Each structure stands twice: as structure tokens, then as C-alpha cells.
Amino acid sequence: MKDRLNAPITWDRSLRGYRFEQSMPNASKYSLPGLWFNSQEIFALLTMHQLLSNLGNGLITPHIKPLLARLNALK
């Protein structure tokens, strides 16, 4: 991420992992790039949304609601 996306991250030996370095220039303004889909992926997501929306209430509704919420969040 640091080399390819210029993310302000550093290795923290005490945590034994990487973390965002707040003292680096522009660190507070940094954000990861957006999510990009190709046309086939968008079509698949829209189809899935349509199918899930048309199921109505039933036994699997409680299990489908979180997935439908995730699809709605992508809009």
C-alpha cells in the first residue's frame, strides 16, 4: 500500500503490524481509492439486487436482509 498507493503507513514493532502514521505529511487527508466494478460485475450486482428485492417475506428474509443492505450501500 505504501509503495503503490502512497499510503502513510509504517511498521510498528510493538504492535507487530502496520499502522497509519499520523505525523506524515497529508496523512489526515489520505483515503483509499474507491471501489471499481466492470460492466459484468455491475450487471451481476443489479441482478442480485432485483432478485433479492422480489423475494418478499418468507423464511429466508432475515438471512437475506443483511445482503440486501450491503447491496443498497453500494449505490
Contacts in CASP RR format, 6 or more apart in sequence:
PFRMAT RR
TARGET T0000
AUTHOR 0000-0000-0000
METHOD contacts of the structure
MODEL  1
MKDRLNAPITWDRSLRGYRFEQSMPNASKYSLPGLWFNSQEIFALLTMHQ
LLSNLGNGLITPHIKPLLARLNALK
1 7 0 8 1.000
1 9 0 8 1.000
1 18 0 8 1.000
2 8 0 8 1.000
2 9 0 8 1.000
5 32 0 8 1.000
5 33 0 8 1.000
6 30 0 8 1.000
7 20 0 8 1.000
7 30 0 8 1.000
7 32 0 8 1.000
8 20 0 8 1.000
8 21 0 8 1.000
8 22 0 8 1.000
8 24 0 8 1.000
8 26 0 8 1.000
8 27 0 8 1.000
8 30 0 8 1.000
9 18 0 8 1.000
9 19 0 8 1.000
9 20 0 8 1.000
9 21 0 8 1.000
10 18 0 8 1.000
10 19 0 8 1.000
10 21 0 8 1.000
10 24 0 8 1.000
11 17 0 8 1.000
11 18 0 8 1.000
12 18 0 8 1.000
12 19 0 8 1.000
20 27 0 8 1.000
20 30 0 8 1.000
21 27 0 8 1.000
22 28 0 8 1.000
35 74 0 8 1.000
37 45 0 8 1.000
45 71 0 8 1.000
45 74 0 8 1.000
48 71 0 8 1.000
49 68 0 8 1.000
49 71 0 8 1.000
49 72 0 8 1.000
52 64 0 8 1.000
52 67 0 8 1.000
52 68 0 8 1.000
52 71 0 8 1.000
53 68 0 8 1.000
55 61 0 8 1.000
55 64 0 8 1.000
END
